Amino acid sequence: AVLATWLEERGTVVLPLRERLTHIPPQVRTLVIAAPSAAEIGADEASALKAFVEGGGTLVYLDSRTRSQPAIEKWLPLTGGEVPPLTTE
């Protein structure tokens, strides 16, 4: 919600995508997936996301701490690490 508000304040149109990720509308240039935990992202959706990125789209993926997404992790292997402290810089 914070990211959506920040983007909207800068003139970006923000729309929720409620459909499966296999059908990303062509006008979408940036897709944000924030801590997906309600449902598992399928292999077909991960393939569609990969095609979206390879086609010039931007994907912002914020990994969930509570639920893994095997299809995404197969395409985008993630590793854990320490979270740096927040600063004012």
C-alpha distance (Angstrom), angle and dihedral (degrees) to the residues before:
residue distance angle dihedral
A1 . . .
V2 3.81 . .
L3 3.80 91.9 .
A4 3.81 91.2 47.7
T5 3.81 91.2 51.1
W6 3.81 91.8 47.7
L7 3.80 91.8 49.7
E8 3.80 93.3 46.0
E9 3.81 90.8 51.0
R10 3.81 87.0 57.8
G11 3.79 93.9 51.8
T12 3.79 100.1 -96.4
V13 3.79 117.7 140.5
V14 3.80 107.9 -127.8
L15 3.78 119.1 -163.6
P16 3.80 128.8 174.4
L17 3.79 113.9 -122.5
R18 3.80 107.7 -144.1
E19 3.80 98.2 171.7
R20 3.78 127.0 86.3
L21 3.77 113.1 -77.1
T22 3.79 92.0 -113.6
H23 3.80 89.7 84.8
I24 3.80 108.1 51.3
P25 3.81 107.8 172.9
P26 3.83 112.6 -115.2
Q27 3.82 93.2 -123.0
V28 3.82 91.1 62.0
R29 3.80 110.9 105.8
T30 3.81 99.6 167.6
L31 3.78 126.3 32.2
V32 3.80 121.5 -167.4
I33 3.79 119.3 -161.9
A34 3.79 107.6 -173.8
A35 3.82 116.7 -162.3
P36 3.80 97.6 -40.8
S37 3.79 109.0 -148.7
A38 3.81 107.2 135.2
A39 3.80 93.5 79.8
E40 3.77 139.6 4.0
I41 3.80 115.6 -99.9
G42 3.80 106.2 -126.3
A43 3.80 128.1 -134.0
D44 3.82 90.1 -108.3
E45 3.80 90.0 54.3
A46 3.82 91.9 48.2
S47 3.83 88.3 52.0
A48 3.81 90.3 51.0
L49 3.82 90.3 49.3
K50 3.80 90.7 50.2
A51 3.83 90.5 50.3
F52 3.82 89.4 48.1
V53 3.82 91.4 54.1
E54 3.81 93.8 42.4
G55 3.81 87.4 51.3
G56 3.79 91.2 58.8
G57 3.81 101.1 -89.2
T58 3.79 121.9 135.7
L59 3.79 119.6 -125.7
V60 3.80 120.7 -163.1
Y61 3.80 106.6 -168.2
L62 3.80 118.5 -174.4
D63 3.79 106.0 -169.3
S64 3.78 120.3 -132.1
R65 3.79 116.9 -119.3
T66 3.80 92.2 -154.4
R67 3.80 106.4 43.8
S68 3.77 130.7 36.9
Q69 3.78 122.6 -137.5
P70 3.83 104.6 -150.3
A71 3.82 96.1 -173.6
I72 3.81 91.5 52.7
E73 3.81 92.8 42.9
K74 3.81 90.1 52.6
W75 3.81 90.0 56.2
L76 3.82 97.8 33.4
P77 3.80 108.2 28.0
L78 3.78 108.7 -152.0
T79 3.75 127.6 -162.7
G80 3.75 128.3 -161.1
G81 3.72 123.8 -121.4
E82 3.74 144.0 155.4
V83 3.75 117.2 -59.6
P84 3.80 109.1 -124.4
P85 3.79 115.6 -124.8
L86 3.78 117.0 -97.0
T87 3.80 114.2 -105.5
T88 3.76 135.1 -177.8
E89 3.81 91.1 -118.9
